[in-house]
């Protein structure tokens, strides 16, 4: 299950998506750490179709977890080479210019 949250900003919609099982966790990769902060990532349960629809409207998106990032890669929002690997999960950001 993925968690989806949308916010309105001056630059356009900000979307955060994470796999439910990584919410509240902190991950390291030797160079950086990533905390999946519930204040930012906690949202409504969402299926892949809902995530894709939300990403298609997003100006900026932050994604954490194999399912969330996988949907973004599969549907062309994020290139696989831009995915950051952490011990136990993956992270990607999307910015529409």
C-alpha positions in Angstrom: 0.0 0.0 0.0 1.1 3.5 -0.8 0.3 6.7 1.0 -0.4 9.8 -1.1 -0.6 13.5 0.0 -1.2 16.6 -2.1 -0.6 20.2 -1.1 -1.1 23.4 -2.9 1.9 25.7 -3.2 2.6 28.9 -5.2 4.6 26.9 -7.7 1.8 24.3 -8.1 0.8 21.0 -6.5 3.3 19.3 -4.2 2.9 15.6 -4.0 4.4 13.2 -1.5 4.1 9.4 -1.9 5.6 6.7 0.2 5.1 3.0 0.8 3.1 2.6 4.0 5.8 0.3 5.6 8.5 3.0 5.4 6.5 5.8 7.1 8.4 7.0 10.2 11.6 5.2 9.3 15.1 6.6 8.8 17.4 5.2 6.1 21.1 5.7 5.5 23.3 5.3 2.4 26.7 6.3 3.8 26.5 9.8 2.4 23.1 10.9 3.5 20.2 9.9 5.7 16.5 10.0 4.8 13.7 10.2 7.4 10.2 9.5 6.1 8.6 12.1 8.3 4.9 11.4 8.9 4.2 15.2 9.0 5.2 15.3 5.3 4.5 11.8 3.9 1.4 10.5 5.8 -1.6 10.7 3.6 -4.5 8.7 2.1 -4.0 5.1 1.0 -3.7 5.1 -2.8 -3.5 2.6 -5.6 -1.0 3.0 -8.5 -3.7 4.7 -10.7 -4.3 7.4 -8.1 -0.6 8.0 -7.7 -0.1 8.3 -11.5 -3.0 10.8 -11.7 -1.6 12.9 -8.9 1.9 12.8 -10.4 0.5 14.0 -13.7 -0.7 17.2 -11.9 2.3 17.7 -9.7 4.8 20.5 -10.0 7.0 18.8 -7.5 6.9 15.3 -6.0 8.9 13.4 -3.4 8.7 9.6 -3.5 10.0 7.0 -1.0 9.8 3.2 -1.2 10.1 0.6 -3.9 6.4 0.6 -4.8 6.1 4.4 -4.9 9.3 5.0 -6.9 8.5 2.0 -9.1 5.2 3.6 -10.2 7.0 6.8 -11.0 9.7 5.1 -13.0 7.2 2.8 -14.8 5.1 5.7 -16.0 8.0 7.9 -17.0 7.9 10.6 -14.3 11.4 9.6 -13.0 14.3 8.0 -14.8 15.7 5.0 -13.0 19.2 6.4 -13.2 18.0 9.3 -10.9 16.8 7.1 -8.2 18.8 7.2 -4.9 19.3 4.0 -3.1 19.3 3.8 0.7 19.8 0.8 2.9 16.4 -0.7 2.8 14.6 1.7 0.4 14.8 4.0 -2.6 14.0 7.8 -3.0 13.3 10.0 -6.0 12.2 13.5 -6.6 10.3 14.9 -9.5 10.2 18.5 -10.7 8.1 19.7 -13.7 9.9 22.6 -15.4 
